[in-house]
Structures are given as C-alpha cells and as structure tokens.
Amino acid sequence: MLPRLRGSHTAENIATALAEVIKKYQFNYKLSYLITNNTTNNDDLYNYLSQSLLVPKKERLRCAGHIINLIIKALIYGKGVSKLKRLLISTSDQVKFDLMRQKGFMGKVHNIVKYIMQSAGRRKDFAKNQLNTCIEDKLFNYTELLLIKDGGV
C-alpha cells in the first residue's frame, strides 16, 4: 500500500514517498527494475531511487500497467468483445455478480468493489475500517485510499 502523495508529483517527491515504503518493508536489496508509464519525470524518479536506496541502476520498464490491464481484461472477457461482455451490458446487477463470480479471483474482487461502492453506508464503513487499520501504521496514518468502480477492469 502506497501513501497518498501530497504536493507536486515531481520525481523527487515520488521517490521520497516510495523510498519510505521500500525501506519500511526492507526489500531494497531485491530491486532491479522500475515499472512506470512514459512520463519524463519517471526517468528522474529512478535516478533518485538509485541514489537514495543505494541500488544499482539497471532498467526501467515502460507501460507495464497498461499491459497488465490488457491481460486482466483478456482473462475476464476473452479475446475481443466476448459473449460475457455482451451479457454484462444487457443484464441485471445480480446476474452481473453471478457472471463475474464465475471468472475466478479477479471477478470476485470486481464484485467486492462494486458491492462496497453501491452504498454510501458501505463506502463509509470501508473508509472507517481503513482508517482504523492505517492508524496503527506510522507510515500510512494519513493515507486515504479510494476504491475505483469499473476503472478499466
């Protein structure tokens, strides 16, 4: 879980926040690649991380998030506009939940997010439970996570 970045999204600010997480969980010795999108500040981000964590600069992989998104869509929907996707467009919420449940763990996660987001009370309960969990963790005591319903997947 990453803390919400306050302020400008400069390479230095992002690197500082990310380095805190990496140091907290002590996995800097395992780092060798940074996966980011194509924004120019991510080149500098990797340089800052290499210096602050003393990890060797190896490689930066681009657009991996987009590739992962495509893979997950293919796992859920199949190739192209599948029968499942057509069914989801033209059916009730209960049938959508049942269809997504059949798609394994990604469908189940989708259903959980959708269920929470359907009700103001459940969204409030989610935020309260999240706050109670994060308050115990010094690094994330100011974090505010938001669920995204149908944000691409």
PyMOL commands that set and color helices and strands:
alter all, ss='L'
color gray80, all
select helices_A, chain A and resi 11-25+28-30+41-52+64-77+83-89+93-101+105-117+120-134+138-140
alter helices_A, ss='H'
color red, helices_A
select strands_A, chain A and resi 33-36+59-62
alter strands_A, ss='S'
color yellow, strands_A
deselect
rebuild
show_as cartoon
